[in-house]
Amino acid sequence: MFDDSRKRRLIALGVGAGFVVIVMIVAIVNIAKPWRSGDPAVRKAVAAVSSTEDFTVSKPLVADGEWKLYWIDPVTKGACESAPAVMKGDRMVIGPGTDVPLDDFYKAGVPDKLVRYIFKDGVLWYGFETYGREHGRYILNYIKPAIQAMAMKLNIRLDRVSLDLNSIKDDANDPKGVNRTEISQFNFTINNNKTKYTLTATNFTTINKLTINIDDENGQTLFNKTFNAS
């Protein structure tokens, strides 16, 4: 009888110890697989483009309404990029990827609050990268200083300049002749102000001269200067 009681105690202890071991194993597995954590919507979106689940998802680093910015890190080297991901609700709008152009954030409508987490310093030149790619990046070396000079004249501290990509108009005088003149025009706004400014760049290609003119909504000229564009 004593032996039977002892056996029952040993069996109970064995079952209890086995249960503890199972719990410990499950805990270790969960710790060893951090990809089990993180917002499910973010995980699903990232896994869909990276073809792996071997990554971690941070808590929201910045939020603005339904917009949230997360950071994605690989668990093992080379599994994916260590990069930001921007979500709008359950939809991934940007990322995960490094070196995402500023204009991608602009075109997607990502709020400044999130953009500033990545592009921390300087003026946010929204739309200008796209404009420079289509019209020659060299022209930005004249356009940006012109806008900065205009802002200084108006005592405006630049935080962001937004180029309306839908407002771009291009024309050419004597397009096949020797006296070719290229004219490009677009509207832009500064910071959160809705005032529209119009910039006109006139490129006299035969003499390598570039004239930048900026008018306000009333047609008043705020900046006009001709540069040597050689």
Beta strands, then each sheet from edge to edge (+ up, - down):
strand 1: 55-57
strand 2: 62-64
strand 3: 67-74
strand 4: 83-88
strand 5: 91-94
strand 6: 124-126
strand 7: 160-163
strand 8: 169-173
strand 9: 181-190
strand 10: 197-204
strand 11: 209-215
strand 12: 221-228
sheet 1: 1+ 3- 2+
sheet 2: 1+ 3- 4+ 5-
sheet 3: 6+ 7+ 9- 8+
sheet 4: 6+ 7+ 9- 10+ 11- 12+
end
